[in-house]
């Protein structure tokens, strides 16, 4: 339950595993929500990452999120006025760190080989944002446009294109006919325009 509450905070505030660990340690409101007293230790980011992976593999994260949203709707706390789609990068500390070695061959040519340390996360990948390189995952999130409550989430390798995962997110929710979907230029293009038209949604992309 504690780990799941940390994931909820992560989704609602757009935090990484590192950041949510720090915030639960630092903010009284976060620690109270998670049920952690000042004397308790907060699970570190690696535990949270493994927990999310386990939930995703069992497809339990979507089911739990749907249950929570249904409860919010029943209490009048989630009224869909529209939705916003966005993607954020979640770096992993288990990125490749290798070193190159050079060997002189008998024919005078040089062979270059590179070795990596153990424990590299094989499911992650590299991506570039601005002038910086990141190794990790990309979190695609669909939120309610007014309250900012999370409606659907899917996680991919960091190198995956944002727009390609809009159909997956929309299949997880039931937006009202005529609702407007907002997103940046990463979600533009004919395939997604056709998708919104077929689902009778307005485009704010």
LOLUM-751715 format. One record per residue (C-alpha): x, y, z; residue in one letter. Coordinates in pm, 1 decimal. Layout:
// residues N
{pt {X,Y,Z},'a'}
...
//
This chain:
// residues 205
{pt {0.0,0.0,0.0},'x'}
{pt {285.8,236.8,86.0},'x'}
{pt {455.5,180.6,-249.6},'x'}
{pt {128.0,223.1,-436.6},'x'}
{pt {62.0,553.6,-260.6},'x'}
{pt {409.8,668.0,-362.7},'x'}
{pt {324.5,580.2,-723.9},'x'}
{pt {4.4,787.6,-697.0},'x'}
{pt {203.1,1087.5,-573.1},'x'}
{pt {448.1,1033.4,-855.5},'x'}
{pt {172.1,1036.9,-1115.5},'x'}
{pt {-18.4,1333.2,-969.9},'x'}
{pt {284.4,1558.1,-932.5},'x'}
{pt {491.2,1439.2,-1230.0},'x'}
{pt {778.2,1317.3,-1012.4},'x'}
{pt {1053.4,1067.0,-1086.2},'x'}
{pt {1135.1,776.4,-854.1},'x'}
{pt {1422.5,977.9,-707.5},'x'}
{pt {1206.3,1286.2,-654.5},'x'}
{pt {913.1,1111.7,-488.7},'x'}
{pt {1153.3,940.7,-247.0},'x'}
{pt {1297.7,1281.4,-152.4},'x'}
{pt {955.9,1446.8,-125.2},'x'}
{pt {810.6,1176.4,101.2},'x'}
{pt {1116.7,1217.6,321.7},'x'}
{pt {1087.1,1596.6,321.4},'x'}
{pt {718.4,1694.1,305.5},'x'}
{pt {486.2,1626.1,596.9},'x'}
{pt {176.6,1611.5,373.7},'x'}
{pt {337.3,1344.6,154.0},'x'}
{pt {456.9,1135.8,447.8},'x'}
{pt {111.5,1153.7,610.3},'x'}
{pt {-57.1,1044.8,288.2},'x'}
{pt {177.7,745.4,269.9},'x'}
{pt {128.5,664.3,637.6},'x'}
{pt {495.5,711.3,725.2},'x'}
{pt {600.8,859.0,1058.6},'x'}
{pt {922.2,1050.1,1118.5},'x'}
{pt {1074.2,735.3,1268.1},'x'}
{pt {1009.9,518.4,959.6},'x'}
{pt {1241.4,487.0,663.1},'x'}
{pt {1112.2,561.5,313.2},'x'}
{pt {1158.1,290.1,44.4},'x'}
{pt {1425.0,399.1,-200.8},'x'}
{pt {1376.9,458.3,-573.2},'x'}
{pt {1501.1,112.1,-674.8},'x'}
{pt {1230.9,-61.2,-466.3},'x'}
{pt {966.4,164.7,-617.7},'x'}
{pt {1091.9,89.2,-968.7},'x'}
{pt {1073.8,-287.3,-913.6},'x'}
{pt {725.4,-253.5,-763.6},'x'}
{pt {599.8,-60.6,-1067.4},'x'}
{pt {750.6,-320.6,-1300.4},'x'}
{pt {574.1,-600.6,-1112.6},'x'}
{pt {238.1,-419.3,-1128.1},'x'}
{pt {281.9,-346.3,-1497.6},'x'}
{pt {370.5,-706.9,-1581.9},'x'}
{pt {56.0,-827.7,-1405.6},'x'}
{pt {-148.8,-545.3,-1565.7},'x'}
{pt {-261.9,-449.8,-1216.5},'x'}
{pt {-169.6,-81.1,-1232.2},'x'}
{pt {-444.7,0.5,-1483.9},'x'}
{pt {-704.9,-192.0,-1284.8},'x'}
{pt {-613.4,-15.4,-960.2},'x'}
{pt {-615.9,326.3,-1126.0},'x'}
{pt {-960.0,254.8,-1272.9},'x'}
{pt {-1095.6,158.0,-929.5},'x'}
{pt {-966.4,481.8,-777.2},'x'}
{pt {-1109.7,695.9,-1057.4},'x'}
{pt {-1447.5,524.4,-1025.0},'x'}
{pt {-1448.5,607.0,-653.6},'x'}
{pt {-1361.6,970.8,-728.6},'x'}
{pt {-1639.6,987.9,-988.5},'x'}
{pt {-1895.0,841.2,-748.1},'x'}
{pt {-1806.6,1112.1,-495.2},'x'}
{pt {-1830.4,1387.4,-754.4},'x'}
{pt {-1457.4,1460.4,-738.0},'x'}
{pt {-1379.5,1357.4,-1095.4},'x'}
{pt {-1587.8,1531.8,-1358.7},'x'}
{pt {-1434.1,1505.8,-1703.2},'x'}
{pt {-1421.8,1837.4,-1887.9},'x'}
{pt {-1154.2,1715.3,-2127.1},'x'}
{pt {-811.4,1557.3,-2110.1},'x'}
{pt {-444.1,1639.8,-2152.2},'x'}
{pt {-186.9,1393.1,-2282.4},'x'}
{pt {182.3,1428.3,-2208.7},'x'}
{pt {500.1,1225.0,-2176.6},'x'}
{pt {788.8,1259.0,-1934.1},'x'}
{pt {1125.1,1087.8,-1909.7},'x'}
{pt {1208.1,877.2,-1603.8},'x'}
{pt {1584.0,811.6,-1592.0},'x'}
{pt {1717.6,488.8,-1443.5},'x'}
{pt {2042.2,470.2,-1244.3},'x'}
{pt {2119.8,136.2,-1410.8},'x'}
{pt {2242.7,291.3,-1734.3},'x'}
{pt {2536.5,154.0,-1933.9},'x'}
{pt {2875.2,271.7,-1815.5},'x'}
{pt {3149.6,106.6,-2010.5},'x'}
{pt {3508.4,154.7,-2109.6},'x'}
{pt {3680.2,107.8,-2440.5},'x'}
{pt {3989.6,-103.9,-2493.4},'x'}
{pt {4219.9,-90.2,-2795.3},'x'}
{pt {4417.1,-384.1,-2937.9},'x'}
{pt {4683.5,-370.2,-3204.1},'x'}
{pt {4636.1,-649.2,-3459.0},'x'}
{pt {4918.1,-828.5,-3642.0},'x'}
{pt {4825.5,-654.4,-3966.5},'x'}
{pt {4867.3,-314.9,-3803.0},'x'}
{pt {4498.2,-235.1,-3764.1},'x'}
{pt {4344.4,-142.4,-3431.6},'x'}
{pt {4042.6,-322.7,-3283.0},'x'}
{pt {3814.4,-135.4,-3046.0},'x'}
{pt {3597.3,-320.7,-2794.1},'x'}
{pt {3370.9,-192.5,-2522.4},'x'}
{pt {3265.1,-366.1,-2203.0},'x'}
{pt {2979.5,-274.5,-1970.1},'x'}
{pt {2929.6,-315.2,-1600.1},'x'}
{pt {2682.4,-567.1,-1462.1},'x'}
{pt {2333.1,-460.8,-1361.9},'x'}
{pt {2242.9,-253.5,-1668.1},'x'}
{pt {1865.8,-219.0,-1713.2},'x'}
{pt {1805.7,-397.3,-2047.1},'x'}
{pt {1446.3,-273.3,-2079.8},'x'}
{pt {1543.9,95.3,-2086.9},'x'}
{pt {1688.6,293.6,-2377.3},'x'}
{pt {1861.1,621.4,-2462.8},'x'}
{pt {1685.2,937.7,-2576.7},'x'}
{pt {1780.8,1300.3,-2624.9},'x'}
{pt {1590.4,1598.9,-2488.7},'x'}
{pt {1731.9,1936.1,-2575.8},'x'}
{pt {2107.4,1899.5,-2548.3},'x'}
{pt {2095.5,1623.6,-2284.4},'x'}
{pt {2097.7,1245.0,-2316.3},'x'}
{pt {1886.7,1028.3,-2084.5},'x'}
{pt {1877.8,652.7,-2028.3},'x'}
{pt {1552.8,517.7,-1892.4},'x'}
{pt {1181.4,511.7,-1961.8},'x'}
{pt {909.3,738.1,-2090.8},'x'}
{pt {587.1,773.2,-1894.7},'x'}
{pt {283.4,857.3,-2109.2},'x'}
{pt {3.1,1005.7,-1900.0},'x'}
{pt {-355.4,1108.7,-1972.0},'x'}
{pt {-498.0,1349.0,-1711.9},'x'}
{pt {-830.1,1528.4,-1662.9},'x'}
{pt {-788.8,1879.9,-1801.6},'x'}
{pt {-940.9,2075.1,-1510.2},'x'}
{pt {-846.7,1887.5,-1194.0},'x'}
{pt {-532.0,1721.0,-1328.5},'x'}
{pt {-631.2,1378.2,-1196.0},'x'}
{pt {-460.4,1087.5,-1369.0},'x'}
{pt {-690.4,887.1,-1597.4},'x'}
{pt {-446.1,648.9,-1766.0},'x'}
{pt {-74.9,569.3,-1771.3},'x'}
{pt {154.1,359.3,-1987.7},'x'}
{pt {530.8,320.9,-1965.7},'x'}
{pt {769.2,254.1,-2254.1},'x'}
{pt {1135.5,279.4,-2339.6},'x'}
{pt {1259.2,637.5,-2344.5},'x'}
{pt {1324.1,619.9,-2719.2},'x'}
{pt {959.3,552.5,-2808.3},'x'}
{pt {773.6,830.3,-2990.6},'x'}
{pt {506.9,1011.6,-2788.2},'x'}
{pt {229.3,1012.1,-3046.3},'x'}
{pt {238.6,638.4,-3109.7},'x'}
{pt {96.3,566.1,-2763.4},'x'}
{pt {-209.9,789.1,-2771.8},'x'}
{pt {-435.2,500.0,-2890.6},'x'}
{pt {-323.1,287.2,-2594.0},'x'}
{pt {-408.8,561.8,-2344.9},'x'}
{pt {-749.0,637.5,-2499.7},'x'}
{pt {-840.7,267.8,-2501.3},'x'}
{pt {-798.8,263.2,-2122.9},'x'}
{pt {-1060.5,533.4,-2056.0},'x'}
{pt {-1410.2,636.8,-2164.4},'x'}
{pt {-1399.5,1007.4,-2241.2},'x'}
{pt {-1733.3,1179.6,-2295.8},'x'}
{pt {-1834.8,1243.0,-2656.4},'x'}
{pt {-1722.6,1588.3,-2763.0},'x'}
{pt {-1449.8,1613.5,-2497.2},'x'}
{pt {-1141.3,1803.3,-2607.4},'x'}
{pt {-799.2,1640.4,-2592.7},'x'}
{pt {-497.8,1865.8,-2548.8},'x'}
{pt {-139.0,1773.8,-2629.5},'x'}
{pt {184.2,1910.2,-2772.6},'x'}
{pt {312.1,1871.9,-3128.8},'x'}
{pt {447.7,1525.9,-3048.8},'x'}
{pt {89.7,1398.6,-3078.7},'x'}
{pt {2.4,1576.0,-3402.6},'x'}
{pt {-36.5,1397.4,-3735.4},'x'}
{pt {-301.8,1232.0,-3948.3},'x'}
{pt {-319.2,897.7,-3757.3},'x'}
{pt {-405.9,1066.4,-3426.5},'x'}
{pt {-639.3,1317.6,-3593.2},'x'}
{pt {-828.6,1024.4,-3746.6},'x'}
{pt {-829.0,846.1,-3409.5},'x'}
{pt {-988.7,1144.0,-3233.0},'x'}
{pt {-1245.8,1182.0,-3510.5},'x'}
{pt {-1343.5,814.5,-3483.5},'x'}
{pt {-1378.9,845.3,-3106.4},'x'}
{pt {-1583.9,1167.3,-3149.9},'x'}
{pt {-1335.5,1375.2,-2954.6},'x'}
{pt {-1226.5,1731.5,-3027.4},'x'}
{pt {-861.7,1802.7,-3097.5},'x'}
{pt {-658.9,2051.4,-2899.4},'x'}
{pt {-331.6,1921.5,-3039.1},'x'}
//
